[in-house]
Amino acid sequence: MGLVTVFLLALLGTVVGATAFLVLRERARRHRFDDAEGLLIEQQRTAQAARMRATYSSLSVHQGNGVIGDEGNHFHS
């Protein structure tokens, strides 16, 4: 009976700890881009990710010739 209680308390502690970590991380992430420059950077990266997903979709990758275009050779910051 004691082993079950210890296991349940450890499980509960893990869930509470993970929830607190995720809430604090989201709160810090939300406040990081309060200025206009941060929002602009985030919007540009989101748009770039959308373009990359459209360009390198599963269909285009599996039916393509295997050569990466110019966009795939550069790291975008």
Buried (B, 14 or more C-beta within 10 A) or exposed (E): EEEEEEEEEEEEEEEEEEEEEEEEEEEEEEEEBEEEEEEEEEEEEEEEEEEEEEEBEEEEEEEEEEEEEEEEEEEEE
